[in-house]
Amino acid sequence: QPSTKTMNLSDLGAVASEDSLAPLPAVHANKAPFPPGSLVWINKVDDEVHLVCEGQVVAVFLGDVFSAEIKLFYKVRVLGHDVVGTFEQSKLTFAPKCPVYFFEEDREAKKGEVLQCTSSLSQGNAIGLKPTYSIMLVPVVEPSILRIVKHNVLQE
């Protein structure tokens, strides 16, 4: 049941307007780092606190195409609340239980599920998050092994 409390997403860094953003068609949005349906954490980090809010991506947008740096933005529905906000990609990390694919040394895609995300601050300040994940591989091929977990998987 969604909460009836008002949540101020601008405190988490939501963009004020989508007017300058271009929605990506599904064929391209599904190739984004956080495709629609992904469970994500919205992160706000400053010198005193690291706020996290869980949500689900509902749409992907392309930022200002005339800018020197092209950025992706994501419309996210906050879980447990009837509220949606749009966030720059740098504010998001995968949430626990989110299905993901990752590559190892053999360059073969492995399917897994996020167990946890650990975000460290680059250069000891709030310049940006450098997320690493613990991922449980699924399905496991050998029946004698219950689960294989990979730690310190970097998001590229």
C-alpha positions in Angstrom: 0.0 0.0 0.0 1.6 3.3 -1.1 2.3 5.9 1.7 0.1 9.0 1.8 3.0 11.0 3.2 4.4 13.7 1.0 8.0 13.1 -0.1 10.2 15.9 -1.4 12.3 14.3 -4.1 14.2 17.6 -4.7 16.0 16.7 -1.4 17.4 13.7 -3.3 18.5 15.7 -6.3 15.5 15.2 -8.6 15.5 17.5 -11.7 12.9 20.2 -11.5 11.6 19.7 -15.1 11.8 17.2 -17.9 11.3 20.0 -20.6 14.9 19.8 -21.8 15.0 16.0 -21.8 14.2 13.7 -24.7 12.5 10.4 -23.9 14.3 7.3 -25.4 12.3 4.8 -27.3 12.0 1.4 -25.7 14.5 -0.2 -28.1 17.2 2.2 -26.8 16.0 2.6 -23.2 16.3 -1.2 -22.8 20.1 -0.8 -23.5 20.6 1.9 -20.9 22.7 1.0 -17.8 19.4 1.1 -15.8 16.7 -0.1 -18.2 13.0 0.3 -17.3 12.0 -2.1 -14.6 15.4 -2.0 -12.8 15.3 -1.8 -9.1 17.5 1.1 -8.0 18.7 3.1 -5.1 18.5 6.9 -5.4 21.6 8.2 -3.6 22.3 11.6 -2.1 25.7 12.0 -0.6 27.1 15.1 1.2 29.7 15.6 3.9 27.4 14.6 6.7 24.9 11.9 5.4 24.3 9.3 2.7 20.5 9.2 2.0 19.1 6.2 0.1 15.6 5.8 -1.3 14.5 2.6 -3.2 12.6 2.8 -6.5 12.0 1.3 -9.9 12.9 2.8 -13.3 9.9 3.6 -15.4 11.5 5.6 -18.3 14.9 6.8 -19.7 15.7 10.2 -21.1 18.6 11.7 -23.0 19.9 15.0 -21.6 20.7 18.1 -23.6 22.0 16.8 -26.9 23.8 20.1 -27.6 25.9 19.8 -24.4 29.5 18.7 -24.6 28.7 15.8 -22.2 25.6 13.7 -23.0 23.9 12.4 -19.9 21.1 9.9 -19.3 18.3 10.6 -16.9 15.8 8.2 -15.3 12.2 8.6 -14.2 11.9 6.5 -11.0 8.8 5.5 -9.1 9.7 5.5 -5.4 8.7 2.2 -3.8 6.1 2.5 -1.0 5.1 6.0 -2.1 2.9 7.3 -4.8 5.6 9.6 -6.2 7.8 9.7 -9.3 11.0 11.8 -9.9 13.6 12.1 -12.6 17.3 11.7 -11.7 20.7 11.9 -13.4 22.4 8.5 -13.8 25.1 9.4 -11.3 22.5 9.5 -8.5 21.5 5.8 -9.1 22.9 2.4 -8.1 21.3 -1.0 -8.5 19.2 -2.1 -5.5 19.4 -5.5 -3.8 17.5 -8.3 -5.6 17.9 -6.5 -9.0 18.7 -9.0 -11.7 21.9 -8.0 -13.6 24.4 -9.2 -16.1 28.2 -8.7 -15.6 31.4 -9.8 -17.3 34.4 -11.6 -15.9 37.8 -12.2 -17.3 36.4 -14.7 -19.9 34.3 -11.8 -21.3 31.2 -14.0 -21.2 28.1 -12.4 -19.7 27.0 -13.9 -16.4 23.6 -13.5 -14.9 23.3 -12.6 -11.3 21.3 -10.8 -8.6 22.5 -7.9 -6.6 22.9 -8.8 -2.9 24.3 -5.4 -1.8 25.9 -2.2 -3.1 28.8 -0.5 -1.3 29.4 3.0 -2.5 32.6 4.8 -1.6 33.2 8.5 -2.1 35.8 9.4 -4.7 38.7 11.4 -3.4 37.1 11.4 0.1 34.4 13.9 -0.8 31.0 14.2 -2.5 32.4 14.4 -6.1 30.7 11.1 -7.0 29.9 7.6 -6.1 32.0 4.6 -7.0 29.7 1.7 -6.5 30.8 -1.9 -6.1 28.4 -4.8 -5.8 28.2 -8.2 -4.3 26.4 -10.3 -6.8 25.0 -13.8 -6.5 25.3 -15.8 -9.7 22.1 -17.5 -11.0 21.5 -20.2 -12.0 24.3 -22.2 -10.6 25.4 -25.0 -13.0 26.7 -27.5 -10.4 24.0 -28.9 -8.2 26.5 -29.5 -5.3 27.1 -25.7 -5.0 24.3 -23.8 -3.4 25.3 -20.3 -4.5 28.4 -18.5 -5.9 28.8 -14.8 -4.8 31.2 -12.4 -6.5 32.3 -9.4 -4.4 33.7 -6.0 -5.5 32.1 -6.0 -8.9 32.5 -2.5 -10.4 29.8 -0.8 -12.4 31.0 0.4 -15.7 
